[in-house]
Amino acid sequence: MKKLFKLLLARRLAGTPLGLAALAAGWLLARRKRRRRAYEAERESAHVGRRSRTARGGPRASARR
């Protein structure tokens, strides 16, 4: 039902120049939001189960030995 409402609203807005500009702006903002969420999820999954370098002392601590 929600998809149908979005489709009908988009068809209505696409008929006017101002509505078309609003659809384009909304599409760009949604695209940025999706890309940011995907990047954060990928970054979070890469760090699961790993300890940070500072927890082990980092590269400088090994250089001092």
N, C-alpha and C positions, 0 to 999 in steps of 0.2 A: 504494500500500500504506500509505503514511504517512497519507494522508487517511482511509482506511478505519479505521485504528487510532484516529485522533483522533475520528472519528465514534462509534465503539463506546465509547470512553472517555467522551465527552461524554454519550452516552445513559445510561451506567451511573451517572455522577456526578449527572446531573440528577434521578435518582430519590430522592435524599436531600436534606434541607434544607442540610446542611453541604456536600455536594458541589455543590449549586446555588450556594451562596455562593462556593465556590472557583472555579467556572466564571466567575461574574460578576467576581470580582477579577482573574482571569487575562485575561478579555476586556478589562477596563478598562486594565490594564497594557499589553497588546499594542496597544491602540488608541492610547495615548499614545506608545508607541515608534514606531508607523507614522507618526503625525502629525509627530513630531520629525524622523524621517528624511526625510520629504517636505519639510519646511520647510528643513532643512539642504541638501538637494539643490537645491531651488529657489534658495536663497541663493547656493550655490556656482556654479550655472549663470549667475546674474545678474552675477557678478563675473569671469567668465572673459574674458580679453582686455582688461580695463579696468585702468588704473592708479589707485591711490588718490589722493585729494585731497592727502594729505600729501606724496606723491612730486612733485607739481607745485608745491608751496608752499602750497596751501590758499587759502582766501578772504582770510585776513589779509595774505598777501604781496601780493596784488593791490590791497588797500586802501591799502597804504603808498606805492604808486607815484604 
